[in-house]
């Protein structure tokens, strides 16, 4: 990772108040940056660059977090004809922004295949210091579809209770003190040169499993990931060298009124994936128990209170220390898109949430739900490229269940 100061460069963000997580992300302003990328796969003829630029220009005022000089939109919104959309998406994920400029750090890329006129991918990339993943879904759902809509589900704010505040503070203290014993398996040559991998599973498959266990689709997705993580340690790893994986799970604190606000309106709770898990049924029971406590305590409301913007810079170093593999080896997020979503007549078939991963930054897994599919995406740097096998194992576990 490129060494950076703990005083964030906020030139492009100077007119808004930042919270500690915003400031921590903005300290990463060099070659390696926490870039959030939403990649939407659409089935149908791709639009021209001119049509896409016109749509983004017409709607940009609806998304204050991304406001910019409209004359700059044609430079931000580009159509690129490529041979491999996944390779180009990886390149986009790893491309840094110039945070010293007056321009907000975001862009849109329309990727088309030269051999196909019935598929395209649209990527919205934004620096994490400007916008979190849920905020990005709402930005894209406003700018892109034929009928503007909302992104990931938002929640009504409530006052946090004493127990929820205590649990949130306990999780923060645990993140500061935690030193992960789990180390990903050795790097794999199978994904050489790649930083991401993904697999899709039909929503109907996950729905059937969720209904049979009386739980949610997201709980089933997390449980299958837990089985995949445990299996990765069972192969060639001595029993005494196997460890639980303690992951950070982002929780959006955005309300409907804040859906287009800039910044990171998010808290992170800690979820344990036990290495002794042997079956999907066992994993679902364990995940459901852990998440039930999070829901019952309404941790989201505690995180909302703790994540208020502040002019104070104390705590940036501590917050940045939680964004390391030693403290948080893996971050797992979940987002969804609305049922009705077409782009210039093309149907949304699948989508990925990606986060650039680099040295001294957590590895990343996401679940992105569209009307027909849930896509599991894993992102890792070269040293942790063995984690790119997780989506394939996740999908196999669910299809065998």
N, C-alpha and C positions, 0 to 999 in steps of 0.2 A: 504494500500500500504506500502511496506517496505521502510523505510526512506533511502535515498541515498544522496550522495554528488552531488553537481552540477559540479564537475570535472569528466567527463566521463572516464570510463576505456576503453581505446582504444588499448589494447595490440594486439588484433587480427586485428586491422585496422590502425596500426601505419604508414604504408607506403602510406597513401593517405590523402589529405586535406579534412577537414570536413566543412560543413556549419552549421548554427545555428540549423537547424532542426535535422541533424545527431547528433549533440552534445546533444541536448535536449533529444532525444530518448535514447542515450547511458547513460544518468544519471539514467535511469531505468534499473539497472543491478542486481537487487536482485531477490527475489522469484517471484515478479510480473513484467513481462517484456512485452513490445509491440511486440508480436510475430505475424508476418504475415504468414498465411498458405493458400496455394492454394490447393484445393481438387478437383481432376478430376475424374469423374465417367465414366468408360469405360465398354462397352458391348462386351464381348468376353472372351475367356480363358485367365487367368492371366499368365504373364511370370514367369519363375523361378527367384529366387533372383539372381542367377548367371548371367542370361541374362541381368537383369536390371543393376546390378553392372558393367558389362562389357560395356554396352552402356554409362552409366554415366562417367565411366573412360575414354572411348575413346573420349568423346566430351567435357570434362571438360575444356580443354584448350581454347575452344571457348567462355567461360563465365568467363572473368577475375575477376569479382566481387566475384566468389565462389572458386577461385583457392586455392588449398590445396595440401598437400602431398598425392599423389595417393594411397599410402599404407593405408591411413585412410579411403578411400571410402567404403570398406566393412563394416566399423563400422558406417558409416553415412547412408548407404542405406540398409534398412532391410525390409524383408517381414514378415507380422504378420497376422496370421489366427485368425479372431475374430467372435464373434456372432453378434455384433451390430457395424457397421462401423461408425455410427454417434457418439456413445458413445466414441469410440476410437479416433475419430477425435477431439472431445472436449478435451480429455486428451492430445492429441498432441498439440493443440492450447495453452494449459495452462502450457506446460512443458518448464521451463527456460533453457537458455544456460549458460555456464561458460565463461563469457566475460574476465576473467583474464587469460585464456589460450592463446596460440599462434594460435589457430585454429579458422578460420572464423565460425561464428555461423549460421550453416544451416544443415539440414538433409532431407532425403527423406524416406517416409514410404509407402510401398506397402501393402494395406489392402485387404484381401480376406475373403470371407464368407465360413465357413466350409460346408454349405449346398448348395452352388452354385459354379459351375465351369464356369459360363458365365457372371460374373461381378467382377470388382475389382475397387478400388479407389487408386489413387496415391496422396500423400500429400507432397508438398514441404514446409518446414517451415524455416523461416529466421528471425533473429532479425531485427526490423525496422531500427535500426541504421546502418545496413549494406546495406539494399536494400528496396526500396519502392515497392508497389503493382504492378505497371506497369513493373518495372524492373524484378520483380519475374515472371510475365507472359512471358517475353522474355527469361529469364533463362530456364524456364520449357519448352518453345516451342523449344528451342535449344537442351536440354538434352534428352527429352522424346520421341517425336513422331518418327514414322518410317522414315519420311522425315523431317529434321530440317526446322523450319519455324520461322516466327516472331510472337510476342505476340500482345498486345494491340496496337491500331493505334497510330502512332507517327506523330508529326507535324513539319513543317519547321520553323526554327527560323527567327524572324524579329525584327527590332528595335522597342522598345515600344514607344508609343507617350506620350505626356505630360498628356493627360486625363487618359490613362491607368495606368500610374505610380501614378497619384493622387488617382485613385480609389483603386489600390492595397494597397497603404499606408493608405487610409481611412479604408479599411477593417481590416488591421492589428491593427490600433488604436482602432477600434470598438471591435475587439476580446479581446484586453487588457482591455478595459473598461466595456465590457458586463458582466452582471450578470443575468443569465437566470432565468426568473420567472417560466418557465415551469418545472414541476416535473413529472416524469413518474408515472403512476398509481401504486398502491400498488403491491408488489410482488405477483406472482401467484404460487399456488402449482401445477398447471398443468404441468409446466416444471421443477419440482423439480429435482435438481441434474444436470441439463443441462445448458450449457452456449451458445448454438446456436440452431437455428431452420431455416428451409428453405422450400420454395415451388417453383415449376417450372411452367412457363406459356409458351406455344408454341410461337416461334418467329412469326409465321403466325398470331396469335391473336393480338400481339402488332403491327405488321406491318399494319394490317387492320385498327386499331384505329389510328395509326400515319398518314396513308395516308388520312383517312377521316377528320383529323383535320389539315392537312398540316404541320406536325411537325415531330420530330424524335422519334425513339423508346425509347431513354433515357428520353426524356421529358415526354412521356406517363408513363414510369415506375416511375419517380419522382412524377408525378401528382397523380398516384394511391397511392403512399406512403403518400402523403399529405392528401388524403381523409381518409386513414387508421388512421393517427395520429389524425386528427380532430375527427373522430368517437370515438376514444379511450377516448376523453375528454367529449364527449356528454353523455356518459353513467354514470350517477350518479355523475357528477361533476357540481356544481353550476355555473351558467353563469359567475359570477364575479370571479370565480377561474380558468377559462379557459384562456390559454395563447398561443400566437403564438410560434412555435418551430423554433429557429434560428439554422440551421445546418451548419457545415463546409463541403464544397464540394471540395475534392482534384482535382487538375488539373495537369496532367503530363506536364513537360517542357522538356522531353527527345526528342532529335532529333535522326534521324536514326544512326548517328555516335556515339551516346551515349547510344544506347539501352542496352549495356552490362556493362555500367559504374556502379560502386558501389555508394551507397549513395541515398539520397532523392532529386531527381530532380522533385520537386513538389511545387505548390502553393496551397493555400486554399482560396476560396471565400465563402461568406456567403449568404445562401439562406433561405428565410423565408417561412415556411409552415403555412399559416393562420389558426387559429382555427375555423373561421367562414365558411370555405369551406364546401359546402354541396353536390356537384356533381363532377363527373369526368370531365365533360365538363368545368365547372368553374375552376377546378384545373389546367387543361391543359392550359387554357388561361392565368392564373396567372403565372404558371411556365415558359411558353414560353416567356412571357414578361420579366421576371427577367433574364432568360438565354440569351435572345437576346441582352441585354445590355452587358453581359459578353463577348459574341462572338464579338459584334460590336467594343468593346473597345480593343479587343485582349489582355485581361488580362494575358493570358498565357505568352506573351513576357515580361510583367512587372515582373511577378513572376520569370521568368528565370533570369532576371537581379538582382533581389533582393536576389535570392537564391544562388548566387555564393559562392564557398568555400572560407573560410577565416581562417587565423590563430588566429584572434581575438576571445576572449571568452566572450566579453561583449555582452549581449543580450540573453545568454542561459537561465537565470532565467526568463526573460520576455517570451521567446518562450515556455518554459516549462509551464508557467502559462496559456498559451492559450490552452494547452492540458489537460484541466480539465473540468468537467461537469458544473462548474459555468460559464466558458467562452464559451465553446463549448459543449453543452450537447449531441450532436449527430453528428457523421461523416457519410457521405453517399458517397460511391465510386462506380464507374462503370468501368468494364474492359471487354474485349472481346477476343475470340480466333478465329483463322482462320477457313475458311470453310473446308479445308482438314486437318484432324487431326486424325490419327490412331496410336495406341500404340501396337506394336507387333501384328498387324492385328485387334485389337479391336477398335470399333468406340467410339469416345468421344461423350457422350450423354448429360452430364450436368456438371457444375462446380460451385464451391463456392470460394469466397474470404472471409477469416475470419481474424479477428484481436483480439488478446486476450484483454479482457476488465476486469478491476479490479477497486477497490476503487480509486476515485479521477482521473479517466481517462474516456474519452467520451465513450458512447455507440456507437455501430457500425451497419450500414446496408450496404449491397453491392448488386449490380446487376452484374451478370456475364453471358455474352452472349456466347453461343456455337452455332454450326450450326442449331440445332433444337429448343433450349430452352433458355429462360432467367430465371436464378435462383435468387430469392431474398433471402438473408441470413441475419438474425439478430443475433447479439452477444451481450450479456449483462452479468453482474455479478448477484449474487443472489438477491441483493437489487433491481435491475431493471429488474428482470426476466419477468415482465409483457410485456416488449417490444418484447419478443420472439413470441408473437401472431401476430406481424406485417406482416410477410410473408404470413400467412394464409389469413389475411384480404386483403392484397394486391392482392393475386391471386383471391379471391372471387370478388373483385371490378372489375377486368379486365374481368373476365369470364361473369359477369352480364352485362357488357357494350354493 
